[in-house]
């Protein structure tokens, strides 16, 4: 048979299912093949090896040729085209089809014009992909790495098997997808290479991943264990994030895992609804599925606390399984440290007040570990009288008595009844009271009693009697002052009392102070520039709390304002008695007026720096008699008025 030309055209079918052999190919070219087609009209060969191919690898370099058994004449021209349904372009191609099925057509015609004829043949081949295997590598311990292989998520046939090589170690063949642990050769690179292969063809795909060797594992340490409303708060020493940690509770002689700590938990973890009481440990294990490590911490136990109250005594009892190893117990009340003890697991708190609810916590210490109990709340109950209150009485700057009461163990709540000279003065919850009804210059003694919220009444406090001070001028001019006072009566009559005498300004500022003794004092050198002398006594001791003083009332000595004026002066310029000036004592503010015989004002002065030279409206002095008037208001509010005459002489 003579053929005009031979045309081979093969087209790639693009719609492939995941199962290669269950997919029926759909030709992209409409061709009618010749009848009685031989089983192998043409063959495919690998260009590099020359091996005949019954299937292709994606990206493989392939050559097509007629089957030698056909004995084609030399006049036959053979060309191939694998990219589209068109005229042929060659014989050698690179397989670019996706994994799946591909149909190859052969169109042959005789080039001899005397006997034109032709045939059309087709063959179908499988195309296998070479995707990279999906590989993860995770070190499990110092000499083990865990390798996980997942089948690629790609169309077409899947690898039938895989081979694994860790570093430069031996090749492990016939591996199936999944997770397997492998030894890490000493000194080998920290890499894992996985290669996938098929049974039908020699197509392969490889992937190499790196891993970081694990650091040396450290035994974990539980630093603190706190029970909180049925939960457990753990605090650990620094954890190694490369490993996995399991929190376990003792169950007899074995341990049960309760939780696996998340890698982001840090040095703290809260276990909800914990087993109480219980003994716990933290276990370091391998991060891999197959555990090759076991580093448990020292086991630690919880502390259980119980609190009860009877007759103003809150009794605490606790249980700590490792009490023999405990170096101390810290007891807190309402968040504040109450005591540290090293003895038995019991403590009695007597510094409590009836009706008040307290919250306690006990923390046991064993080496560097602490175990804190849950909070135990208890309301103090009692039928006993509360402690006797203390009272301090002191005068304020307005000469009013201010009372300050202290009820031990009861800074707030309850009721205080204040008395004056045996008579009830007021009942209040306040710890301070001002007695503004006391007559000036008189003294009084006060007591206070306390009634707690349970209805228990205390004894009366010791009487508190502030000193009462009196002062009077020792001479007509007030050049000295005599002071006397009643003794302070404090909580402890037998205690020593000390006094200081204070001199005050009108606003209460202390000008001077000195120690005095007994109950009297003579001030021989009072200040000379103040018309009113003000004294106050400061008492301390007598059982008063440290740093507390009791003041007396303010006692005053008012000295008289005096005015001294001459009967005459001579404004003649001789330097002797040329001006009239006002002299006297305590002349701070006053009004001084001079009038002539006609009643006309000729001079007015309001302070001691203002003097009169006898001139009237700048006219020379006129000899004769003149009348004067002095008027001032002293510090006590009394008005002082004096008058007289003055004569101008030449």
Secondary structure, 3 states (H helix, E strand, C coil): CCCEEEEEEEEECCCCCCCHHHCCCCCCCCCCCCCCCCCCCEEEEECCCCCEECEEECCCEEEEEECHHHCCCCCCCEEEECCCCCCCCECEEECCCCCEEEEEEEEEEECCCCCCCEEEEEEEEEEECCCCCEEEEEEEECCEEEEEEECCCCCCCCCCEEEEEECCCCEEEEECCEEEEEECCCCCCCEEEEEEECCCCCCEEEEEEECCCCCCCCCCCEEEEEEECCEEEEEECCCCCCCEEEEEEEECCEEEEEEECCCCCCCEEEECCCCCCCEEEEEEECCCCCCCCCEECCCEECEEEEEEECCCCEEEEEEECCHHHCCEEEEEECCEEEEEECCCCEEEECCCCCCCEEEEEEEEEECCEEEECCCEEEECCCCCCCCCCEEEEEECCCCCEEEEEECCCCCCCCEEEEEECCEEEEEECCCEEEECCCCCCCCCCEEEEEECCCCCECCCCCCEECCCEEEEECCCCCCCEEEEECCCECCCCCCCEEEEEEEECCCCCEEEEEEECCCEEEECCCCCCCCEEEEEEEEEECCCCCCCCEECCCEEEECCCEEECCCEECCCCCCCCCCECCEEECCCCCEEEEECCCCCEEEEECCCCCCECCCECCECCCCEEEEEEEEEECCCCCEEEEEEEEEECC
